[in-house]
Amino acid sequence: MTNSNILDVLILGGGVSGMSCALVLGSAKNKAFASDKKIGIFTHQKASSLQDAIFNNAYGIAPGTLGSHLLVKSIQHLSETYPHIAQIPNEKVFKIEGEFPEFLVTTNRNTYKTKTIVVGIGSANTFAIEGLMQYVEPHLKSLPEKQRIQLKNNDQKVADGIYVIGTLAGHRSQLAIAAGSGAAVATDILTLWNGGVQTHYHDSIR
């Protein structure tokens, strides 16, 4: 992917919510309204809460599955099933500039132009992306002593062209909730691409 090309969506974060969002967006590639869309995702996962997790209560996941295993498998899943989505590893976002439909995202290595941004970074109070700090507020569904934060949003929309997903959207830290959050925003974006017609996408054996 060349930085001179503007992306249609750039997802910040390769954890549960970010990967879920990418998978749903990628699955619509055969739809006319999505076939030409350029999608990228920063797959940085070091800070993901999954690193130390083990799952016994998540729908569709075998009991005893390690979160660290899911992180690795999710990247493989995305690259094998939807290779048209550009995965950007080992980059950290420092700054977001501009407004819809042209944002400039600056990392420790590159700059990227995108029409839409989906922020799927965790809710730690170390969050420090310039251009988004004005939206930071205390997390409403976390214990105060944990000092978690969220981005102000209305149904996960922060501002025109900016969406937030996962715990940073104000959700509780549960895998199923994070995955659903990312998928929900993906369908919101698909609906916009489809001219405002309510849209979702799933495969069928029929």
C-alpha positions as a Markdown table, in Angstrom:
| # | Residue | x | y | z |
|---|---|---|---|---|
| 1 | Met | 0.0 | 0.0 | 0.0 |
| 2 | Thr | 1.4 | 3.4 | -0.9 |
| 3 | Asn | 0.8 | 6.3 | 1.4 |
| 4 | Ser | -0.2 | 8.5 | -1.6 |
| 5 | Asn | -3.4 | 6.5 | -2.0 |
| 6 | Ile | -6.2 | 7.5 | 0.2 |
| 7 | Leu | -7.9 | 4.7 | 2.2 |
| 8 | Asp | -11.6 | 4.4 | 2.6 |
| 9 | Val | -11.2 | 3.1 | 6.2 |
| 10 | Leu | -8.3 | 2.9 | 8.5 |
| 11 | Ile | -8.7 | 0.8 | 11.7 |
| 12 | Leu | -6.5 | 1.6 | 14.6 |
| 13 | Gly | -5.8 | -1.5 | 16.7 |
| 14 | Gly | -5.5 | -5.2 | 16.0 |
| 15 | Gly | -7.3 | -6.5 | 19.1 |
| 16 | Val | -10.8 | -8.1 | 19.3 |
| 17 | Ser | -12.9 | -5.1 | 18.2 |
| 18 | Gly | -10.5 | -3.9 | 15.4 |
| 19 | Met | -10.1 | -7.4 | 13.9 |
| 20 | Ser | -13.9 | -8.0 | 14.1 |
| 21 | Cys | -14.5 | -4.7 | 12.3 |
| 22 | Ala | -12.0 | -5.6 | 9.6 |
| 23 | Leu | -13.4 | -9.1 | 9.1 |
| 24 | Val | -17.0 | -7.8 | 8.5 |
| 25 | Leu | -15.8 | -5.0 | 6.2 |
| 26 | Gly | -13.7 | -7.5 | 4.3 |
| 27 | Ser | -16.5 | -10.0 | 3.9 |
| 28 | Ala | -18.5 | -7.5 | 1.8 |
| 29 | Lys | -15.9 | -7.3 | -0.9 |
| 30 | Asn | -18.2 | -8.9 | -3.5 |
| 31 | Lys | -20.9 | -6.3 | -3.0 |
| 32 | Ala | -20.8 | -3.6 | -5.7 |
| 33 | Phe | -20.8 | -0.8 | -3.1 |
| 34 | Ala | -17.7 | -2.3 | -1.4 |
| 35 | Ser | -15.7 | -3.9 | -4.2 |
| 36 | Asp | -13.4 | -0.9 | -4.8 |
| 37 | Lys | -13.0 | 0.2 | -1.2 |
| 38 | Lys | -9.5 | 0.4 | 0.3 |
| 39 | Ile | -9.2 | -0.8 | 3.9 |
| 40 | Gly | -6.2 | -0.8 | 6.2 |
| 41 | Ile | -5.7 | -1.9 | 9.8 |
| 42 | Phe | -2.9 | -1.3 | 12.2 |
| 43 | Thr | -2.3 | -4.8 | 13.7 |
| 44 | His | -0.3 | -3.7 | 16.7 |
| 45 | Gln | -1.4 | -6.1 | 19.5 |
| 46 | Lys | 1.1 | -5.7 | 22.3 |
| 47 | Ala | -1.2 | -3.8 | 24.6 |
| 48 | Ser | -4.2 | -6.0 | 24.0 |
| 49 | Ser | -5.9 | -7.4 | 27.1 |
| 50 | Leu | -6.0 | -10.7 | 25.3 |
| 51 | Gln | -2.3 | -11.3 | 25.9 |
| 52 | Asp | -3.0 | -12.7 | 29.3 |
| 53 | Ala | -6.5 | -14.0 | 28.8 |
| 54 | Ile | -7.9 | -17.5 | 28.9 |
| 55 | Phe | -11.5 | -18.1 | 27.7 |
| 56 | Asn | -14.1 | -20.4 | 29.1 |
| 57 | Asn | -17.2 | -18.3 | 28.7 |
| 58 | Ala | -17.0 | -16.9 | 25.1 |
| 59 | Tyr | -19.5 | -18.0 | 22.5 |
| 60 | Gly | -18.1 | -20.2 | 19.8 |
| 61 | Ile | -14.6 | -20.4 | 21.4 |
| 62 | Ala | -13.4 | -23.7 | 22.8 |
| 63 | Pro | -12.9 | -23.6 | 26.6 |
| 64 | Gly | -9.3 | -23.1 | 27.6 |
| 65 | Thr | -8.4 | -21.1 | 24.5 |
| 66 | Leu | -5.6 | -18.6 | 25.2 |
| 67 | Gly | -6.1 | -15.0 | 24.2 |
| 68 | Ser | -2.6 | -14.8 | 22.8 |
| 69 | His | -3.5 | -17.7 | 20.5 |
| 70 | Leu | -6.6 | -15.9 | 19.3 |
| 71 | Leu | -4.5 | -12.8 | 18.5 |
| 72 | Val | -2.2 | -14.7 | 16.2 |
| 73 | Lys | -5.0 | -16.7 | 14.6 |
| 74 | Ser | -7.1 | -13.5 | 13.9 |
| 75 | Ile | -4.2 | -12.0 | 11.9 |
| 76 | Gln | -3.9 | -15.3 | 9.9 |
| 77 | His | -7.7 | -15.4 | 9.4 |
| 78 | Leu | -7.8 | -11.9 | 8.1 |
| 79 | Ser | -4.8 | -12.3 | 5.7 |
| 80 | Glu | -6.0 | -15.7 | 4.3 |
| 81 | Thr | -9.7 | -14.9 | 3.9 |
| 82 | Tyr | -9.6 | -11.2 | 3.1 |
| 83 | Pro | -6.1 | -10.4 | 1.7 |
| 84 | His | -7.3 | -7.2 | 0.1 |
| 85 | Ile | -7.3 | -5.6 | 3.5 |
| 86 | Ala | -3.8 | -4.0 | 4.1 |
| 87 | Gln | -2.3 | -5.1 | 7.4 |
| 88 | Ile | 0.1 | -2.6 | 8.9 |
| 89 | Pro | 2.2 | -4.1 | 11.7 |
| 90 | Asn | 4.6 | -2.5 | 14.2 |
| 91 | Glu | 3.4 | 1.0 | 13.9 |
| 92 | Lys | 2.0 | 3.2 | 16.6 |
| 93 | Val | -0.4 | 6.1 | 15.9 |
| 94 | Phe | 0.6 | 9.5 | 17.3 |
| 95 | Lys | -1.5 | 12.1 | 15.6 |
| 96 | Ile | -4.7 | 12.5 | 13.6 |
| 97 | Glu | -5.3 | 15.7 | 11.6 |
| 98 | Gly | -8.0 | 16.9 | 9.2 |
| 99 | Glu | -11.7 | 16.2 | 9.0 |
| 100 | Phe | -14.1 | 14.0 | 7.0 |
| 101 | Pro | -13.5 | 13.0 | 4.2 |
| 102 | Glu | -9.8 | 13.4 | 4.4 |
| 103 | Phe | -7.8 | 12.6 | 7.5 |
| 104 | Leu | -4.0 | 12.4 | 7.9 |
| 105 | Val | -2.9 | 9.7 | 10.3 |
| 106 | Thr | 0.7 | 10.0 | 11.5 |
| 107 | Thr | 2.6 | 7.0 | 13.1 |
| 108 | Asn | 6.1 | 6.5 | 14.3 |
| 109 | Arg | 7.1 | 5.5 | 10.8 |
| 110 | Asn | 4.6 | 6.8 | 8.2 |
| 111 | Thr | 1.7 | 9.0 | 7.4 |
| 112 | Tyr | -1.6 | 7.7 | 5.9 |
| 113 | Lys | -4.6 | 9.4 | 4.3 |
| 114 | Thr | -8.0 | 8.0 | 5.0 |
| 115 | Lys | -11.6 | 9.0 | 4.6 |
| 116 | Thr | -12.8 | 7.2 | 7.8 |
| 117 | Ile | -11.1 | 6.2 | 11.0 |
| 118 | Val | -12.1 | 3.5 | 13.4 |
| 119 | Val | -10.4 | 3.7 | 16.8 |
| 120 | Gly | -10.0 | 0.3 | 18.4 |
| 121 | Ile | -7.3 | 0.9 | 21.0 |
| 122 | Gly | -7.8 | -0.1 | 24.6 |
| 123 | Ser | -9.2 | 2.1 | 27.4 |
| 124 | Ala | -6.0 | 2.7 | 29.4 |
| 125 | Asn | -5.5 | 6.2 | 30.6 |
| 126 | Thr | -2.1 | 6.3 | 28.7 |
| 127 | Phe | -4.1 | 7.0 | 25.6 |
| 128 | Ala | -2.3 | 9.9 | 23.9 |
| 129 | Ile | -3.3 | 10.3 | 20.2 |
| 130 | Glu | -3.1 | 14.0 | 19.3 |
| 131 | Gly | -6.3 | 15.1 | 17.6 |
| 132 | Leu | -8.5 | 12.9 | 19.7 |
| 133 | Met | -7.7 | 14.1 | 23.2 |
| 134 | Gln | -10.6 | 16.5 | 23.3 |
| 135 | Tyr | -13.0 | 13.5 | 23.2 |
| 136 | Val | -11.5 | 11.7 | 26.2 |
| 137 | Glu | -13.7 | 11.3 | 29.3 |
| 138 | Pro | -13.7 | 8.9 | 32.3 |
| 139 | His | -15.0 | 5.4 | 31.4 |
| 140 | Leu | -18.6 | 5.1 | 32.5 |
| 141 | Lys | -18.6 | 1.3 | 33.0 |
| 142 | Ser | -15.3 | 0.7 | 34.7 |
| 143 | Leu | -14.3 | 1.0 | 38.4 |
| 144 | Pro | -13.0 | 4.5 | 39.1 |
| 145 | Glu | -9.8 | 3.2 | 40.7 |
| 146 | Lys | -8.9 | 1.6 | 37.4 |
| 147 | Gln | -8.8 | 5.1 | 35.8 |
| 148 | Arg | -10.0 | 3.9 | 32.5 |
| 149 | Ile | -11.1 | 6.3 | 29.8 |
| 150 | Gln | -13.4 | 6.3 | 26.8 |
| 151 | Leu | -14.0 | 8.6 | 23.9 |
| 152 | Lys | -17.2 | 10.6 | 23.9 |
| 153 | Asn | -19.5 | 9.1 | 21.3 |
| 154 | Asn | -23.1 | 8.7 | 20.1 |
| 155 | Asp | -23.7 | 5.1 | 19.1 |
| 156 | Gln | -20.0 | 4.7 | 18.6 |
| 157 | Lys | -19.7 | 7.7 | 16.3 |
| 158 | Val | -17.2 | 10.3 | 17.7 |
| 159 | Ala | -17.4 | 12.8 | 14.9 |
| 160 | Asp | -18.0 | 12.7 | 11.1 |
| 161 | Gly | -15.7 | 10.0 | 9.8 |
| 162 | Ile | -14.4 | 8.9 | 13.3 |
| 163 | Tyr | -15.8 | 5.9 | 15.1 |
| 164 | Val | -14.7 | 4.2 | 18.3 |
| 165 | Ile | -15.1 | 0.5 | 19.2 |
| 166 | Gly | -14.4 | -1.9 | 22.1 |
| 167 | Thr | -13.7 | -0.7 | 25.6 |
| 168 | Leu | -12.7 | 2.7 | 24.3 |
| 169 | Ala | -16.3 | 3.2 | 23.2 |
| 170 | Gly | -17.4 | 2.8 | 26.8 |
| 171 | His | -18.2 | -1.0 | 26.7 |
| 172 | Arg | -17.3 | -3.4 | 29.4 |
| 173 | Ser | -14.2 | -5.6 | 28.8 |
| 174 | Gln | -15.8 | -8.8 | 27.5 |
| 175 | Leu | -14.6 | -10.5 | 24.3 |
| 176 | Ala | -18.1 | -10.9 | 22.9 |
| 177 | Ile | -19.0 | -7.3 | 23.6 |
| 178 | Ala | -15.8 | -6.0 | 21.9 |
| 179 | Ala | -16.3 | -8.2 | 18.9 |
| 180 | Gly | -19.9 | -7.1 | 18.5 |
| 181 | Ser | -18.9 | -3.5 | 18.9 |
| 182 | Gly | -16.4 | -3.7 | 16.0 |
| 183 | Ala | -18.9 | -5.6 | 13.8 |
| 184 | Ala | -21.6 | -3.0 | 14.6 |
| 185 | Val | -19.5 | -0.2 | 13.4 |
| 186 | Ala | -18.5 | -2.2 | 10.3 |
| 187 | Thr | -22.2 | -2.5 | 9.4 |
| 188 | Asp | -22.7 | 1.3 | 10.0 |
| 189 | Ile | -19.9 | 1.9 | 7.5 |
| 190 | Leu | -21.3 | -0.6 | 5.0 |
| 191 | Thr | -24.7 | 1.2 | 5.3 |
| 192 | Leu | -23.0 | 4.5 | 4.4 |
| 193 | Trp | -21.2 | 2.9 | 1.4 |
| 194 | Asn | -24.6 | 1.5 | 0.3 |
| 195 | Gly | -26.1 | 4.9 | 0.1 |
| 196 | Gly | -27.8 | 4.8 | 3.5 |
| 197 | Val | -29.7 | 1.6 | 2.9 |
| 198 | Gln | -29.5 | -0.5 | 6.1 |
| 199 | Thr | -26.8 | -3.2 | 5.4 |
| 200 | His | -25.1 | -6.1 | 7.0 |
| 201 | Tyr | -23.2 | -9.0 | 5.5 |
| 202 | His | -23.0 | -12.7 | 6.4 |
| 203 | Asp | -22.2 | -15.8 | 4.4 |
| 204 | Ser | -24.6 | -18.7 | 3.8 |
| 205 | Ile | -24.4 | -22.3 | 2.8 |
| 206 | Arg | -27.4 | -21.8 | 0.5 |
